[in-house]
Amino acid sequence: MCQVFDFNGEVEVKVVYQSKYYTVARATERLENNREISAEGIARRSRMDSDNPVLGKEIAEGRALKALYNKVNGLRVNARIQKAADLLSNF
C-alpha cells in the first residue's frame, strides 16, 4: 500500500544522522507565513539485517514525511476545532 501525502508548502527531507545501526531524517515544511514545521523519522538496523545504508535512509525519510503529515493535519484539525468553538461561543 502506498500513501500519498499532500503538503501545502515546500517540503525538504534530509538525513541528519547516520551510523552503522541508526539513521535519523528530518522533514521540514515551509508555510506561506514563513513558519516552519518539522518532524523526525528514525530507522534502526538489526544486527541480523544486511548492511544497506540506502534502505535505512529511505525508511527514515518515509517515517519523517509521515510524522510531518500527521503533525500538519493535527494543526489543521485543531485550527478548525478552535474556529468552530469560537463560532459557537458567539451564540
Secondary structure, DSSP 4 states (H G I P E B T S, - for coil): -------SSEEEEEEEEE-SSEEEEEEEEE-TTS-EEEEEEEEE--TTS---HHHHHHHHHHHHHHHHHHHHHHHHHHHHHHHHHHHHHT-
